[in-house]
Each structure stands twice: as C-alpha cells, then as structure tokens.
Amino acid sequence: ASTVHLAAFARDVRWDGLDTGIFALLLPYSLARWGSGREVLGGGAVLAATLTIAAIAYDPGGNVVGGVVIVLLLGAVGAGVRYKRISERQMLDGARSRERAALARELHDTIAHHVSAIAVQAQAGRALGGTNEAAVADILEVIEEQASRALDEMRTMVGALREADQPDLTPQQGVHDIERLARGSRPRPRVAVELRGDLDDLRPSVDAALYRIAQEAITNARRHAEHATTVTVLVAGGDEGVQLTVDDDGDDGPGPAPGFGLAGMAERTKLLGGTFSAGPRPDGGWNVTAVLPHRGLAR
C-alpha cells in the first residue's frame, strides 16, 4: 500500500522544490530504519524508479547516478541504526538471561542443602522409631521447617528458571563476603565496606544477590569513576528489608553507560521483589542503591 501511495505522490508532485528534496532524503532512511522487509524492498524499488524517472524528465542533464548513490547511502545509514538497536536489545536480553540462570543455580544449591537435611533427619527419626517420642517429635519439627524453607525458596526464585543449565556447585557468597571485595589488587580507589544491622538470617537468594550487586557496582566504579579515591559500600539491615548502597567520589560525568551490568543488577533485584536505582550523586560521583526484602519475594 505504501508503494502505491508513493507512486501516486510522485506522479502529482512538483519535483523542483526544497520539500521534495527533503522527502527524497528522509524516505530511504525511514524505510530502512522502521519498515518491514517487504516495505523496504517494495518501497526502495519504487523510490529508486520514481526518482530516476523524475530526474530524467525534469533535469535531463542532472547526475542521476550521484542521486541514486545518495539515496542508497541514506538507506544504509537507516539500516545500520536499525540493526544496532536490535543488537543492543539482544545483548540486554542476554544479560537478563544470565542473571536468571545464576539465580537458578543458587536455587539448586539452596534446595539441595534443605533436602539433604530433610533426608538426614528422616533417617534419624526412622532409627529412633518408637523408643524416644520426644526426640522423634523434634526431628519431625526440623523436617517441617526445612521443607517449608525449601518451598518458600522455590516460590521466590522459580521465575528465574530458564533453559536448563549445568548447576554450579561452588559455594555461594553472601553479605559477609562483601568485605573481601575491599581487598582488590588495585590500590585506588580504596573500597570501604560497612555492615550494619541484622544481616544474619537472610534468605540465601537475598544474601547472594546483595553480594553480586555489590561486586558489580564496585567493578563499575573501578572501571568508570574517573579520579575516584574512595568507593563506599554500606549494607544496612532494617525492619523492612536490607539496603545496599555503593557510592564513589569520582568526577561529575555520565558514569557507567546504561548497559548490561546495570541491567543485570536491576533484573536480579526485581526478581527478588526489591527496588533498584543507579545514577549520579548531587555532590558528584555515582550511586547504586538496591533494597531487598529480608525473605525475598513471596510467590
């Protein structure tokens, strides 16, 4: 339909004005940037034929080849912008998928721990039999608690499951491992870590997420914060949840590009029912803040 309208327009319009030149320049870019495959092929063919015929009819001495080359170049620019946007979206989707796969591996580790504890307690209860009813009752209580925690953990992170992935059986790091991030190989910027409040009974997924977000934020500060001398990390446990704040004192500037590290941190926080923000500080430098509920997102 668009090519028919284009042909009708080309038949009726005067081809010697500024508006016609602007139209001829914008159309190939717009077709390549936003058009579907059929529109690009059909519209491009009609545009090339129409402009060639018009140039010969109204300006026989003009440089037809040069005009066609300009049209093709503008179409190529539009196609380049289009595929750059597609590539960026694909990379962002990949970053989100990696975060969800990491959460799935953490779920594997956590559930394996709880189920192993249930199995051990069940074996102990069977061994005791009816010889010690009080001990059996205690064992059953432990089994109930472990099973409930395992189910809660699965509800929290089941949304993170994607394609099957081999589980990473290495131990997961948590809040109390963040202090190790201050002992990096680079002397500057200095990393200062403070842990405050109740941080001892966090859900494993929340515990691991706080460490991963802090790690990524510190890495971003070391890479992108120009002339920064200090990166301050504060993890504060409160009644409503745990807040992680990472600040640097670098020069005013755009900070890290809104790319895949920030997208991964935001995705991980969202999956656990928290809030995430990142941006420049009013007094200079960059701030990353993540707030997570103690027990994660109940599903």
Buried (B, 14 or more C-beta within 10 A) or exposed (E): EBBEEBEEEBEEBEBEEEEBEEBBEEBBBBBBBEBEEEBBEBBBEBBBEBBBBBBEEEEEEEEBEEBBEBBBEBBEBBBEBBEEEEEEEEEBEEBBBBBBBBBBBBBBBBBEBBEEBBEBBBEBBEEBEEEEEEEBEBBEEBBEBBBEBBEBBBEBBEBBBBEEBEEBEEEBBBBBBBBEBEEBEEEEBEBEBEBEEEBEEBBBBBBBBBBBBBBBBBBBBBEBBEEBEBBBBBBBBEEEBBBBBBBBBBEEBEBBEEEBBBBBBBBBBBBBBBBBEBEBBEEEBBBBBBBBBBBBBEE
